[in-house]
Amino acid sequence: RSQFPSTLSAGLSWQAGPVTVVGDATRRISEEKTTIALGMELPVMSAVSLRAGYAKSTAALTSKGLSGSGLGAGFGVKLLGTQVDYAFTPMGELGSAQRISLSARF
């Protein structure tokens, strides 16, 4: 018998001057996995923001080094109605992930 995935998630953010601090906790009930993440964003210019965060995951696979826990970093740049975001995230034994996204409003 298969179970439907069930997830509980809660988060908060706090503005401390120019710095935004965020926290998130997610529990995947059927997988018995909990992830806790903390992060912050600091605008360094009107169009550039630096980001850093840390995530810690608990699951049966973490003893084998397959968790996505660790320190991540990135930045965002806003130009002419578009935004480019870059993120570097550790993926345990799988290495690391580098993501680039482009967003536009029209």
Protein Blocks (a to p, Z undefined) as FASTA:
>chain_A
ZZddddddddddddehjbccdddddddfklopacddddddddfbfkbccdddddddddfk
lmnopacgdcdddddddeehiacddddddehjnopaddddddddZZ
